[in-house]
Each structure stands twice: as C-alpha cells, then as structure tokens.
C-alpha cells in the first residue's frame, strides 16, 4: 500500500463515520445544532440527511478507483471549509469545545489541499 493510499483510506473512514454515526446515534443532537445555526425547523431533517448522505458518498469514493481524485479532494475541501465557516460564525463556542471540532478541520483541510494540488490532470492517480 502506498503512503497516499493510507491518507485516502483514513479520509474515507472519517467521511463514512461522520455520515453514518450521527444518523444512527445522534440525530437529535445534530438537528439541535442545525437549528442553532439558523436552519428553519422544517429544513433541518432534509439538511441533516442530505449532509449525512454526502459524507457517506465522499467516503465511498475515497475507497474506490475514482477517476477524478482532484475533483474529489477539492469538493471535500469546499464542503469542510463550508461546514467550518458556518459553524465558526453561527456556533463560535465550538472554537473552545474540549474536543476541538473546528480546530481538527485545519489539518484535514491541509491534507485535502495537498492531495488536490498533487494532480495537474484529472487522470493522474491519487497514490504515487
């Protein structure tokens, strides 16, 4: 296994876990957080399950021989950045949370940036 495969698979695990775990064990907490970000009650479930499905989709793609990894890494970067900006602006107390959910996104963004920038063309394999 190549070094970048380890990074790709670890990101895949992270995306899968972040998509499945809240839906199975923490839907009420997740819906409450979405409400606190300003999402209207009638849209919270749709936003929650859509974001969970997107996370699972990203996770699955990390474990496949996806043809356009550059697009995948940059799409993941955009989603993590988007999630982070929303949480930072609407739930600023998360900066001080003891488990550092926002701070952990900094190295994730760095890893996604490096992976995305390694590809000059879309058909270059992720792990070299």
N, CA, C and O atoms as a Tinker XYZ file with bonds, in Angstrom:
   512  protein
     1  N      0.847000   -1.179000    0.000000    73     2
     2  CA     0.000000    0.000000    0.000000    64     1     3
     3  C      0.887000    1.235000    0.000000    63     2     4     5
     4  O      1.868000    1.314000    0.740000    81     3
     5  N      0.534000    2.175000   -0.824000    73     3     6
     6  CA     1.307000    3.410000   -0.928000    64     5     7
     7  C      0.893000    4.378000    0.180000    63     6     8     9
     8  O     -0.210000    4.292000    0.720000    81     7
     9  N      1.794000    5.292000    0.503000    73     7    10
    10  CA     1.537000    6.249000    1.597000    64     9    11
    11  C      0.275000    7.065000    1.382000    63    10    12    13
    12  O     -0.502000    7.258000    2.317000    81    11
    13  N      0.062000    7.539000    0.181000    73    11    14
    14  CA    -1.125000    8.348000   -0.077000    64    13    15
    15  C     -2.407000    7.533000   -0.012000    63    14    16    17
    16  O     -3.481000    8.082000    0.235000    81    15
    17  N     -2.302000    6.217000   -0.234000    73    15    18
    18  CA    -3.466000    5.353000   -0.041000    64    17    19
    19  C     -3.897000    5.367000    1.424000    63    18    20    21
    20  O     -5.090000    5.376000    1.725000    81    19
    21  N     -2.934000    5.368000    2.322000    73    19    22
    22  CA    -3.256000    5.415000    3.755000    64    21    23
    23  C     -4.026000    6.689000    4.067000    63    22    24    25
    24  O     -5.020000    6.651000    4.793000    81    23
    25  N     -3.582000    7.806000    3.532000    73    23    26
    26  CA    -4.277000    9.077000    3.748000    64    25    27
    27  C     -5.668000    9.037000    3.116000    63    26    28    29
    28  O     -6.642000    9.469000    3.732000    81    27
    29  N     -5.761000    8.527000    1.909000    73    27    30
    30  CA    -7.045000    8.431000    1.211000    64    29    31
    31  C     -8.027000    7.560000    1.994000    63    30    32    33
    32  O     -9.191000    7.925000    2.157000    81    31
    33  N     -7.550000    6.395000    2.484000    73    31    34
    34  CA    -8.428000    5.496000    3.237000    64    33    35
    35  C     -8.809000    6.080000    4.596000    63    34    36    37
    36  O     -9.931000    5.883000    5.062000    81    35
    37  N     -7.887000    6.792000    5.228000    73    35    38
    38  CA    -8.229000    7.402000    6.521000    64    37    39
    39  C     -9.263000    8.506000    6.340000    63    38    40    41
    40  O    -10.158000    8.656000    7.172000    81    39
    41  N     -9.152000    9.280000    5.261000    73    39    42
    42  CA   -10.176000   10.283000    4.967000    64    41    43
    43  C    -11.502000    9.606000    4.633000    63    42    44    45
    44  O    -12.565000   10.087000    5.025000    81    43
    45  N    -11.436000    8.499000    3.915000    73    43    46
    46  CA   -12.660000    7.748000    3.619000    64    45    47
    47  C    -13.351000    7.273000    4.879000    63    46    48    49
    48  O    -14.572000    7.375000    4.996000    81    47
    49  N    -12.579000    6.752000    5.826000    73    47    50
    50  CA   -13.147000    6.319000    7.100000    64    49    51
    51  C    -13.787000    7.502000    7.827000    63    50    52    53
    52  O    -14.891000    7.386000    8.360000    81    51
    53  N    -13.098000    8.626000    7.845000    73    51    54
    54  CA   -13.625000    9.826000    8.504000    64    53    55
    55  C    -14.957000   10.256000    7.886000    63    54    56    57
    56  O    -15.914000   10.545000    8.604000    81    55
    57  N    -15.015000   10.296000    6.551000    73    55    58
    58  CA   -16.263000   10.687000    5.887000    64    57    59
    59  C    -17.369000    9.683000    6.163000    63    58    60    61
    60  O    -18.497000   10.077000    6.458000    81    59
    61  N    -17.067000    8.396000    6.073000    73    59    62
    62  CA   -18.093000    7.388000    6.347000    64    61    63
    63  C    -18.617000    7.506000    7.776000    63    62    64    65
    64  O    -19.825000    7.492000    8.014000    81    63
    65  N    -17.688000    7.621000    8.714000    73    63    66
    66  CA   -18.085000    7.717000   10.123000    64    65    67
    67  C    -18.922000    8.967000   10.366000    63    66    68    69
    68  O    -19.943000    8.904000   11.052000    81    67
    69  N    -18.503000   10.102000    9.811000    73    67    70
    70  CA   -19.230000   11.345000   10.057000    64    69    71
    71  C    -20.591000   11.352000    9.368000    63    70    72    73
    72  O    -21.463000   12.133000    9.749000    81    71
    73  N    -20.791000   10.515000    8.379000    73    71    74
    74  CA   -22.095000   10.409000    7.734000    64    73    75
    75  C    -23.021000    9.419000    8.392000    63    74    76    77
    76  O    -24.233000    9.632000    8.427000    81    75
    77  N    -22.470000    8.332000    8.918000    73    75    78
    78  CA   -23.291000    7.262000    9.485000    64    77    79
    79  C    -23.549000    7.453000   10.979000    63    78    80    81
    80  O    -24.689000    7.332000   11.427000    81    79
    81  N    -22.522000    7.746000   11.740000    73    79    82
    82  CA   -22.644000    7.798000   13.201000    64    81    83
    83  C    -23.708000    8.776000   13.695000    63    82    84    85
    84  O    -24.525000    8.390000   14.531000    81    83
    85  N    -23.740000   10.020000   13.222000    73    83    86
    86  CA   -24.790000   10.921000   13.723000    64    85    87
    87  C    -26.198000   10.420000   13.384000    63    86    88    89
    88  O    -27.114000   10.552000   14.196000    81    87
    89  N    -26.370000    9.852000   12.201000    73    87    90
    90  CA   -27.692000    9.364000   11.801000    64    89    91
    91  C    -28.140000    8.198000   12.682000    63    90    92    93
    92  O    -29.334000    8.038000   12.937000    81    91
    93  N    -27.205000    7.398000   13.141000    73    91    94
    94  CA   -27.551000    6.235000   13.956000    64    93    95
    95  C    -27.668000    6.544000   15.441000    63    94    96    97
    96  O    -28.467000    5.924000   16.144000    81    95
    97  N    -26.879000    7.494000   15.922000    73    95    98
    98  CA   -26.822000    7.672000   17.375000    64    97    99
    99  C    -27.043000    9.089000   17.868000    63    98   100   101
   100  O    -27.241000    9.289000   19.066000    81    99
   101  N    -27.016000   10.072000   16.994000    73    99   102
   102  CA   -27.067000   11.446000   17.487000    64   101   103
   103  C    -27.917000   12.363000   16.611000    63   102   104   105
   104  O    -27.595000   13.541000   16.451000    81   103
   105  N    -28.984000   11.840000   16.052000    73   103   106
   106  CA   -29.818000   12.668000   15.173000    64   105   107
   107  C    -30.401000   13.853000   15.933000    63   106   108   109
   108  O    -30.438000   14.966000   15.409000    81   107
   109  N    -30.855000   13.625000   17.157000    73   107   110
   110  CA   -31.461000   14.724000   17.919000    64   109   111
   111  C    -30.460000   15.832000   18.213000    63   110   112   113
   112  O    -30.795000   17.013000   18.117000    81   111
   113  N    -29.236000   15.461000   18.569000    73   111   114
   114  CA   -28.188000   16.456000   18.829000    64   113   115
   115  C    -27.841000   17.195000   17.539000    63   114   116   117
   116  O    -27.673000   18.414000   17.543000    81   115
   117  N    -27.736000   16.461000   16.451000    73   115   118
   118  CA   -27.407000   17.069000   15.162000    64   117   119
   119  C    -28.492000   18.041000   14.716000    63   118   120   121
   120  O    -28.190000   19.131000   14.229000    81   119
   121  N    -29.739000   17.656000   14.878000    73   119   122
   122  CA   -30.846000   18.545000   14.497000    64   121   123
   123  C    -30.854000   19.801000   15.365000    63   122   124   125
   124  O    -31.147000   20.892000   14.877000    81   123
   125  N    -30.531000   19.649000   16.652000    73   123   126
   126  CA   -30.440000   20.807000   17.533000    64   125   127
   127  C    -29.333000   21.759000   17.068000    63   126   128   129
   128  O    -29.527000   22.974000   17.034000    81   127
   129  N    -28.182000   21.203000   16.713000    73   127   130
   130  CA   -27.082000   22.046000   16.213000    64   129   131
   131  C    -27.475000   22.765000   14.927000    63   130   132   133
   132  O    -27.158000   23.940000   14.743000    81   131
   133  N    -28.163000   22.058000   14.044000    73   131   134
   134  CA   -28.615000   22.701000   12.805000    64   133   135
   135  C    -29.581000   23.842000   13.113000    63   134   136   137
   136  O    -29.527000   24.894000   12.477000    81   135
   137  N    -30.455000   23.635000   14.079000    73   135   138
   138  CA   -31.361000   24.705000   14.487000    64   137   139
   139  C    -30.612000   25.906000   15.026000    63   138   140   141
   140  O    -30.981000   27.051000   14.762000    81   139
   141  N    -29.566000   25.643000   15.778000    73   139   142
   142  CA   -28.773000   26.736000   16.346000    64   141   143
   143  C    -27.973000   27.482000   15.278000    63   142   144   145
   144  O    -27.548000   28.613000   15.510000    81   143
   145  N    -27.762000   26.868000   14.113000    73   143   146
   146  CA   -27.082000   27.588000   13.029000    64   145   147
   147  C    -28.037000   28.470000   12.253000    63   146   148   149
   148  O    -27.614000   29.251000   11.400000    81   147
   149  N    -29.330000   28.351000   12.542000    73   147   150
   150  CA   -30.309000   29.198000   11.878000    64   149   151
   151  C    -31.135000   28.489000   10.830000    63   150   152   153
   152  O    -31.959000   29.126000   10.174000    81   151
   153  N    -30.948000   27.208000   10.651000    73   151   154
   154  CA   -31.757000   26.463000    9.673000    64   153   155
   155  C    -33.157000   26.273000   10.254000    63   154   156   157
   156  O    -33.317000   25.821000   11.388000    81   155
   157  N    -34.152000   26.622000    9.468000    73   155   158
   158  CA   -35.540000   26.519000    9.910000    64   157   159
   159  C    -35.896000   25.071000   10.239000    63   158   160   161
   160  O    -35.382000   24.139000    9.620000    81   159
   161  N    -36.767000   24.897000   11.205000    73   159   162
   162  CA   -37.152000   23.567000   11.677000    64   161   163
   163  C    -37.590000   22.658000   10.541000    63   162   164   165
   164  O    -37.229000   21.481000   10.519000    81   163
   165  N    -38.358000   23.181000    9.602000    73   163   166
   166  CA   -38.878000   22.338000    8.515000    64   165   167
   167  C    -37.780000   21.873000    7.550000    63   166   168   169
   168  O    -38.007000   20.947000    6.772000    81   167
   169  N    -36.609000   22.490000    7.584000    73   167   170
   170  CA   -35.499000   22.110000    6.699000    64   169   171
   171  C    -34.399000   21.325000    7.410000    63   170   172   173
   172  O    -33.483000   20.819000    6.761000    81   171
   173  N    -34.477000   21.219000    8.720000    73   171   174
   174  CA   -33.394000   20.585000    9.475000    64   173   175
   175  C    -33.201000   19.121000    9.114000    63   174   176   177
   176  O    -32.066000   18.695000    8.899000    81   175
   177  N    -34.259000   18.346000    9.042000    73   175   178
   178  CA   -34.116000   16.920000    8.723000    64   177   179
   179  C    -33.542000   16.739000    7.319000    63   178   180   181
   180  O    -32.664000   15.904000    7.106000    81   179
   181  N    -34.040000   17.523000    6.364000    73   179   182
   182  CA   -33.521000   17.413000    4.995000    64   181   183
   183  C    -32.043000   17.786000    4.947000    63   182   184   185
   184  O    -31.255000   17.105000    4.291000    81   183
   185  N    -31.663000   18.860000    5.635000    73   183   186
   186  CA   -30.248000   19.269000    5.661000    64   185   187
   187  C    -29.398000   18.203000    6.332000    63   186   188   189
   188  O    -28.304000   17.889000    5.865000    81   187
   189  N    -29.896000   17.656000    7.411000    73   187   190
   190  CA   -29.144000   16.636000    8.157000    64   189   191
   191  C    -28.920000   15.385000    7.311000    63   190   192   193
   192  O    -27.788000   14.920000    7.179000    81   191
   193  N    -29.989000   14.841000    6.740000    73   191   194
   194  CA   -29.839000   13.597000    5.985000    64   193   195
   195  C    -29.123000   13.812000    4.653000    63   194   196   197
   196  O    -28.450000   12.903000    4.167000    81   195
   197  N    -29.252000   14.981000    4.063000    73   195   198
   198  CA   -28.507000   15.289000    2.838000    64   197   199
   199  C    -27.015000   15.388000    3.131000    63   198   200   201
   200  O    -26.195000   14.845000    2.391000    81   199
   201  N    -26.665000   16.084000    4.217000    73   199   202
   202  CA   -25.238000   16.194000    4.548000    64   201   203
   203  C    -24.669000   14.842000    4.966000    63   202   204   205
   204  O    -23.513000   14.541000    4.666000    81   203
   205  N    -25.460000   14.028000    5.650000    73   203   206
   206  CA   -25.001000   12.680000    6.010000    64   205   207
   207  C    -24.764000   11.846000    4.753000    63   206   208   209
   208  O    -23.763000   11.137000    4.648000    81   207
   209  N    -25.692000   11.935000    3.802000    73   207   210
   210  CA   -25.544000   11.178000    2.551000    64   209   211
   211  C    -24.328000   11.658000    1.759000    63   210   212   213
   212  O    -23.608000   10.849000    1.174000    81   211
   213  N    -24.102000   12.967000    1.740000    73   211   214
   214  CA   -22.923000   13.500000    1.056000    64   213   215
   215  C    -21.643000   12.981000    1.707000    63   214   216   217
   216  O    -20.704000   12.594000    1.012000    81   215
   217  N    -21.604000   12.972000    3.027000    73   215   218
   218  CA   -20.432000   12.453000    3.735000    64   217   219
   219  C    -20.186000   10.990000    3.380000    63   218   220   221
   220  O    -19.050000   10.598000    3.113000    81   219
   221  N    -21.245000   10.181000    3.376000    73   219   222
   222  CA   -21.101000    8.760000    3.029000    64   221   223
   223  C    -20.635000    8.614000    1.579000    63   222   224   225
   224  O    -19.774000    7.786000    1.285000    81   223
   225  N    -21.192000    9.403000    0.689000    73   223   226
   226  CA   -20.786000    9.378000   -0.720000    64   225   227
   227  C    -19.303000    9.691000   -0.867000    63   226   228   229
   228  O    -18.584000    8.987000   -1.577000    81   227
   229  N    -18.840000   10.753000   -0.191000    73   227   230
   230  CA   -17.417000   11.091000   -0.226000    64   229   231
   231  C    -16.584000    9.931000    0.320000    63   230   232   233
   232  O    -15.542000    9.592000   -0.241000    81   231
   233  N    -17.043000    9.327000    1.407000    73   231   234
   234  CA   -16.305000    8.209000    1.992000    64   233   235
   235  C    -16.178000    7.041000    1.036000    63   234   236   237
   236  O    -15.099000    6.466000    0.895000    81   235
   237  N    -17.265000    6.690000    0.382000    73   235   238
   238  CA   -17.240000    5.584000   -0.580000    64   237   239
   239  C    -16.274000    5.893000   -1.717000    63   238   240   241
   240  O    -15.499000    5.026000   -2.121000    81   239
   241  N    -16.311000    7.112000   -2.233000    73   239   242
   242  CA   -15.403000    7.473000   -3.330000    64   241   243
   243  C    -13.935000    7.374000   -2.926000    63   242   244   245
   244  O    -13.080000    7.069000   -3.757000    81   243
   245  N    -13.643000    7.630000   -1.654000    73   243   246
   246  CA   -12.254000    7.508000   -1.187000    64   245   247
   247  C    -11.750000    6.070000   -1.261000    63   246   248   249
   248  O    -10.545000    5.842000   -1.369000    81   247
   249  N    -12.655000    5.105000   -1.204000    73   247   250
   250  CA   -12.269000    3.698000   -1.235000    64   249   251
   251  C    -12.356000    3.086000   -2.630000    63   250   252   253
   252  O    -12.112000    1.891000   -2.793000    81   251
   253  N    -12.695000    3.877000   -3.625000    73   251   254
   254  CA   -12.827000    3.366000   -4.984000    64   253   255
   255  C    -11.690000    3.885000   -5.857000    63   254   256   257
   256  O    -10.910000    4.746000   -5.450000    81   255
   257  N    -11.619000    3.354000   -7.032000    73   255   258
   258  CA   -10.665000    3.839000   -8.033000    64   257   259
   259  C    -11.331000    4.950000   -8.828000    63   258   260   261
   260  O    -11.551000    4.832000  -10.034000    81   259
   261  N    -11.642000    6.015000   -8.136000    73   259   262
   262  CA   -12.322000    7.161000   -8.734000    64   261   263
   263  C    -11.403000    7.816000   -9.747000    63   262   264   265
   264  O    -10.222000    8.029000   -9.475000    81   263
   265  N    -11.931000    8.128000  -10.894000    73   263   266
   266  CA   -11.112000    8.655000  -11.985000    64   265   267
   267  C    -10.621000   10.076000  -11.730000    63   266   268   269
   268  O     -9.510000   10.425000  -12.129000    81   267
   269  N    -11.425000   10.889000  -11.077000    73   267   270
   270  CA   -11.072000   12.297000  -10.926000    64   269   271
   271  C    -10.862000   12.643000   -9.454000    63   270   272   273
   272  O    -11.677000   13.335000   -8.844000    81   271
   273  N     -9.770000   12.158000   -8.901000    73   271   274
   274  CA    -9.486000   12.429000   -7.492000    64   273   275
   275  C     -9.310000   13.913000   -7.211000    63   274   276   277
   276  O     -9.707000   14.385000   -6.145000    81   275
   277  N     -8.730000   14.651000   -8.130000    73   275   278
   278  CA    -8.541000   16.086000   -7.886000    64   277   279
   279  C     -9.877000   16.752000   -7.590000    63   278   280   281
   280  O     -9.986000   17.531000   -6.643000    81   279
   281  N    -10.889000   16.453000   -8.388000    73   279   282
   282  CA   -12.217000   16.995000   -8.141000    64   281   283
   283  C    -12.732000   16.554000   -6.774000    63   282   284   285
   284  O    -13.311000   17.352000   -6.038000    81   283
   285  N    -12.519000   15.277000   -6.435000    73   283   286
   286  CA   -12.979000   14.754000   -5.144000    64   285   287
   287  C    -12.338000   15.505000   -3.988000    63   286   288   289
   288  O    -13.035000   15.919000   -3.061000    81   287
   289  N    -11.015000   15.688000   -4.028000    73   287   290
   290  CA   -10.329000   16.369000   -2.921000    64   289   291
   291  C    -10.768000   17.818000   -2.816000    63   290   292   293
   292  O    -10.975000   18.325000   -1.713000    81   291
   293  N    -10.910000   18.486000   -3.941000    73   291   294
   294  CA   -11.320000   19.890000   -3.910000    64   293   295
   295  C    -12.782000   20.037000   -3.485000    63   294   296   297
   296  O    -13.133000   21.001000   -2.805000    81   295
   297  N    -13.627000   19.100000   -3.876000    73   295   298
   298  CA   -15.027000   19.121000   -3.418000    64   297   299
   299  C    -15.088000   18.904000   -1.905000    63   298   300   301
   300  O    -15.838000   19.584000   -1.204000    81   299
   301  N    -14.295000   17.953000   -1.408000    73   299   302
   302  CA   -14.257000   17.717000    0.036000    64   301   303
   303  C    -13.713000   18.949000    0.760000    63   302   304   305
   304  O    -14.223000   19.328000    1.814000    81   303
   305  N    -12.687000   19.565000    0.201000    73   303   306
   306  CA   -12.129000   20.780000    0.784000    64   305   307
   307  C    -13.219000   21.846000    0.904000    63   306   308   309
   308  O    -13.368000   22.473000    1.953000    81   307
   309  N    -13.977000   22.046000   -0.169000    73   307   310
   310  CA   -15.040000   23.062000   -0.176000    64   309   311
   311  C    -16.103000   22.752000    0.871000    63   310   312   313
   312  O    -16.579000   23.657000    1.555000    81   311
   313  N    -16.477000   21.488000    1.002000    73   311   314
   314  CA   -17.504000   21.106000    1.977000    64   313   315
   315  C    -16.992000   21.306000    3.406000    63   314   316   317
   316  O    -17.704000   21.868000    4.238000    81   315
   317  N    -15.770000   20.856000    3.702000    73   315   318
   318  CA   -15.218000   21.044000    5.052000    64   317   319
   319  C    -15.087000   22.527000    5.368000    63   318   320   321
   320  O    -15.425000   22.966000    6.468000    81   319
   321  N    -14.600000   23.291000    4.408000    73   319   322
   322  CA   -14.477000   24.733000    4.617000    64   321   323
   323  C    -15.853000   25.364000    4.846000    63   322   324   325
   324  O    -16.024000   26.196000    5.738000    81   323
   325  N    -16.820000   24.963000    4.038000    73   323   326
   326  CA   -18.180000   25.479000    4.206000    64   325   327
   327  C    -18.767000   25.134000    5.558000    63   326   328   329
   328  O    -19.303000   26.002000    6.247000    81   327
   329  N    -18.668000   23.864000    5.944000    73   327   330
   330  CA   -19.146000   23.446000    7.269000    64   329   331
   331  C    -18.449000   24.269000    8.357000    63   330   332   333
   332  O    -19.090000   24.746000    9.294000    81   331
   333  N    -17.148000   24.426000    8.222000    73   331   334
   334  CA   -16.354000   25.116000    9.250000    64   333   335
   335  C    -16.734000   26.583000    9.376000    63   334   336   337
   336  O    -16.848000   27.103000   10.486000    81   335
   337  N    -16.932000   27.255000    8.242000    73   335   338
   338  CA   -17.302000   28.675000    8.271000    64   337   339
   339  C    -18.675000   28.846000    8.909000    63   338   340   341
   340  O    -18.871000   29.739000    9.733000    81   339
   341  N    -19.619000   27.998000    8.534000    73   339   342
   342  CA   -20.960000   28.079000    9.128000    64   341   343
   343  C    -20.893000   27.867000   10.635000    63   342   344   345
   344  O    -21.471000   28.639000   11.400000    81   343
   345  N    -20.191000   26.826000   11.060000    73   343   346
   346  CA   -20.091000   26.545000   12.498000    64   345   347
   347  C    -19.341000   27.666000   13.219000    63   346   348   349
   348  O    -19.757000   28.094000   14.295000    81   347
   349  N    -18.252000   28.138000   12.641000    73   347   350
   350  CA   -17.472000   29.205000   13.281000    64   349   351
   351  C    -18.295000   30.478000   13.450000    63   350   352   353
   352  O    -18.177000   31.168000   14.462000    81   351
   353  N    -19.120000   30.783000   12.468000    73   351   354
   354  CA   -19.924000   32.014000   12.528000    64   353   355
   355  C    -21.171000   31.863000   13.390000    63   354   356   357
   356  O    -21.533000   32.777000   14.131000    81   355
   357  N    -21.823000   30.717000   13.294000    73   355   358
   358  CA   -23.101000   30.531000   13.978000    64   357   359
   359  C    -22.979000   29.848000   15.340000    63   358   360   361
   360  O    -23.856000   29.998000   16.191000    81   359
   361  N    -21.896000   29.099000   15.548000    73   359   362
   362  CA   -21.658000   28.406000   16.817000    64   361   363
   363  C    -20.213000   28.657000   17.269000    63   362   364   365
   364  O    -19.440000   27.708000   17.399000    81   363
   365  N    -19.845000   29.900000   17.505000    73   363   366
   366  CA   -18.444000   30.217000   17.798000    64   365   367
   367  C    -17.907000   29.529000   19.053000    63   366   368   369
   368  O    -16.693000   29.408000   19.219000    81   367
   369  N    -18.783000   29.086000   19.921000    73   367   370
   370  CA   -18.321000   28.364000   21.110000    64   369   371
   371  C    -17.612000   27.063000   20.752000    63   370   372   373
   372  O    -16.905000   26.498000   21.586000    81   371
   373  N    -17.791000   26.580000   19.524000    73   371   374
   374  CA   -17.114000   25.349000   19.093000    64   373   375
   375  C    -15.600000   25.527000   19.014000    63   374   376   377
   376  O    -14.857000   24.546000   19.059000    81   375
   377  N    -15.133000   26.790000   18.895000    73   375   378
   378  CA   -13.681000   27.032000   18.927000    64   377   379
   379  C    -13.106000   26.636000   20.283000    63   378   380   381
   380  O    -11.939000   26.257000   20.372000    81   379
   381  N    -13.914000   26.719000   21.336000    73   379   382
   382  CA   -13.444000   26.423000   22.690000    64   381   383
   383  C    -13.900000   25.059000   23.183000    63   382   384   385
   384  O    -13.625000   24.699000   24.328000    81   383
   385  N    -14.579000   24.306000   22.360000    73   383   386
   386  CA   -15.058000   22.974000   22.745000    64   385   387
   387  C    -13.862000   22.098000   23.108000    63   386   388   389
   388  O    -12.848000   22.131000   22.412000    81   387
   389  N    -13.961000   21.310000   24.193000    73   387   390
   390  CA   -12.808000   20.498000   24.623000    64   389   391
   391  C    -12.337000   19.466000   23.589000    63   390   392   393
   392  O    -11.182000   19.042000   23.633000    81   391
   393  N    -13.208000   19.057000   22.664000    73   391   394
   394  CA   -12.793000   18.088000   21.640000    64   393   395
   395  C    -12.358000   18.762000   20.344000    63   394   396   397
   396  O    -12.030000   18.081000   19.372000    81   395
   397  N    -12.353000   20.076000   20.321000    73   395   398
   398  CA   -11.813000   20.889000   19.220000    64   397   399
   399  C    -12.342000   20.512000   17.837000    63   398   400   401
   400  O    -11.549000   20.269000   16.928000    81   399
   401  N    -13.676000   20.457000   17.657000    73   399   402
   402  CA   -14.185000   20.045000   16.341000    64   401   403
   403  C    -13.780000   20.967000   15.199000    63   402   404   405
   404  O    -13.558000   20.496000   14.083000    81   403
   405  N    -13.679000   22.258000   15.450000    73   403   406
   406  CA   -13.258000   23.165000   14.380000    64   405   407
   407  C    -11.752000   23.120000   14.148000    63   406   408   409
   408  O    -11.294000   23.161000   13.006000    81   407
   409  N    -10.998000   23.036000   15.212000    73   407   410
   410  CA    -9.534000   23.017000   15.091000    64   409   411
   411  C     -9.082000   21.790000   14.307000    63   410   412   413
   412  O     -8.122000   21.866000   13.540000    81   411
   413  N     -9.761000   20.664000   14.491000    73   411   414
   414  CA    -9.391000   19.440000   13.768000    64   413   415
   415  C     -9.577000   19.586000   12.268000    63   414   416   417
   416  O     -8.964000   18.856000   11.490000    81   415
   417  N    -10.412000   20.515000   11.861000    73   415   418
   418  CA   -10.615000   20.709000   10.426000    64   417   419
   419  C     -9.421000   21.367000    9.744000    63   418   420   421
   420  O     -9.275000   21.259000    8.526000    81   419
   421  N     -8.579000   22.035000   10.493000    73   419   422
   422  CA    -7.408000   22.691000    9.895000    64   421   423
   423  C     -6.471000   21.662000    9.253000    63   422   424   425
   424  O     -6.131000   21.827000    8.081000    81   423
   425  N     -6.031000   20.603000    9.961000    73   423   426
   426  CA    -5.168000   19.624000    9.282000    64   425   427
   427  C     -5.909000   18.825000    8.212000    63   426   428   429
   428  O     -5.294000   18.379000    7.242000    81   427
   429  N     -7.212000   18.639000    8.373000    73   427   430
   430  CA    -7.987000   17.955000    7.332000    64   429   431
   431  C     -7.984000   18.800000    6.058000    63   430   432   433
   432  O     -7.791000   18.275000    4.962000    81   431
   433  N     -8.199000   20.106000    6.206000    73   431   434
   434  CA    -8.150000   20.998000    5.044000    64   433   435
   435  C     -6.765000   20.994000    4.410000    63   434   436   437
   436  O     -6.643000   20.997000    3.185000    81   435
   437  N     -5.734000   20.986000    5.226000    73   435   438
   438  CA    -4.366000   20.956000    4.690000    64   437   439
   439  C     -4.128000   19.668000    3.899000    63   438   440   441
   440  O     -3.557000   19.707000    2.809000    81   439
   441  N     -4.559000   18.540000    4.437000    73   439   442
   442  CA    -4.373000   17.260000    3.739000    64   441   443
   443  C     -5.140000   17.250000    2.415000    63   442   444   445
   444  O     -4.617000   16.791000    1.400000    81   443
   445  N     -6.367000   17.751000    2.423000    73   443   446
   446  CA    -7.157000   17.794000    1.194000    64   445   447
   447  C     -6.533000   18.736000    0.164000    63   446   448   449
   448  O     -6.549000   18.450000   -1.033000    81   447
   449  N     -5.990000   19.845000    0.625000    73   447   450
   450  CA    -5.323000   20.790000   -0.281000    64   449   451
   451  C     -4.105000   20.135000   -0.936000    63   450   452   453
   452  O     -3.906000   20.246000   -2.145000    81   451
   453  N     -3.300000   19.459000   -0.130000    73   451   454
   454  CA    -2.115000   18.790000   -0.666000    64   453   455
   455  C     -2.526000   17.715000   -1.675000    63   454   456   457
   456  O     -1.960000   17.634000   -2.765000    81   455
   457  N     -3.508000   16.894000   -1.312000    73   455   458
   458  CA    -3.960000   15.858000   -2.239000    64   457   459
   459  C     -4.495000   16.477000   -3.530000    63   458   460   461
   460  O     -4.179000   16.005000   -4.623000    81   459
   461  N     -5.296000   17.520000   -3.409000    73   459   462
   462  CA    -5.854000   18.166000   -4.593000    64   461   463
   463  C     -4.803000   18.818000   -5.469000    63   462   464   465
   464  O     -4.921000   18.817000   -6.694000    81   463
   465  N     -3.779000   19.374000   -4.846000    73   463   466
   466  CA    -2.750000   20.070000   -5.627000    64   465   467
   467  C     -1.732000   19.114000   -6.243000    63   466   468   469
   468  O     -0.936000   19.531000   -7.084000    81   467
   469  N     -1.738000   17.857000   -5.848000    73   467   470
   470  CA    -0.815000   16.871000   -6.420000    64   469   471
   471  C     -1.204000   16.487000   -7.837000    63   470   472   473
   472  O     -0.419000   15.853000   -8.542000    81   471
   473  N     -2.379000   16.852000   -8.255000    73   471   474
   474  CA    -2.884000   16.425000   -9.553000    64   473   475
   475  C     -2.953000   17.596000  -10.523000    63   474   476   477
   476  O     -3.771000   18.501000  -10.356000    81   475
   477  N     -2.112000   17.575000  -11.517000    73   475   478
   478  CA    -2.170000   18.585000  -12.565000    64   477   479
   479  C     -3.281000   18.251000  -13.560000    63   478   480   481
   480  O     -3.905000   19.143000  -14.134000    81   479
   481  N     -3.516000   16.954000  -13.754000    73   479   482
   482  CA    -4.567000   16.491000  -14.655000    64   481   483
   483  C     -5.509000   15.608000  -13.855000    63   482   484   485
   484  O     -5.116000   15.011000  -12.853000    81   483
   485  N     -6.733000   15.530000  -14.298000    73   483   486
   486  CA    -7.743000   14.749000  -13.585000    64   485   487
   487  C     -7.457000   13.255000  -13.632000    63   486   488   489
   488  O     -7.952000   12.521000  -12.777000    81   487
   489  N     -6.680000   12.778000  -14.597000    73   487   490
   490  CA    -6.489000   11.344000  -14.735000    64   489   491
   491  C     -5.227000   10.833000  -14.045000    63   490   492   493
   492  O     -4.852000    9.678000  -14.248000    81   491
   493  N     -4.564000   11.654000  -13.240000    73   491   494
   494  CA    -3.391000   11.201000  -12.505000    64   493   495
   495  C     -3.875000   10.464000  -11.270000    63   494   496   497
   496  O     -4.694000   11.010000  -10.531000    81   495
   497  N     -3.408000    9.248000  -11.012000    73   495   498
   498  CA    -3.871000    8.508000   -9.841000    64   497   499
   499  C     -3.512000    9.228000   -8.540000    63   498   500   501
   500  O     -2.532000    9.971000   -8.480000    81   499
   501  N     -4.310000    9.001000   -7.508000    73   499   502
   502  CA    -4.124000    9.693000   -6.228000    64   501   503
   503  C     -2.855000    9.256000   -5.519000    63   502   504   505
   504  O     -2.157000   10.089000   -4.941000    81   503
   505  N     -2.543000    7.975000   -5.548000    73   503   506
   506  CA    -1.404000    7.463000   -4.790000    64   505   507
   507  C     -0.248000    7.176000   -5.727000    63   506   508   509
   508  O     -0.309000    6.276000   -6.565000    81   507
   509  N      0.808000    7.959000   -5.566000    73   507   510
   510  CA     2.006000    7.751000   -6.388000    64   509   511
   511  C      3.215000    7.579000   -5.510000    63   510   512
   512  O      4.323000    7.392000   -6.014000    81   511
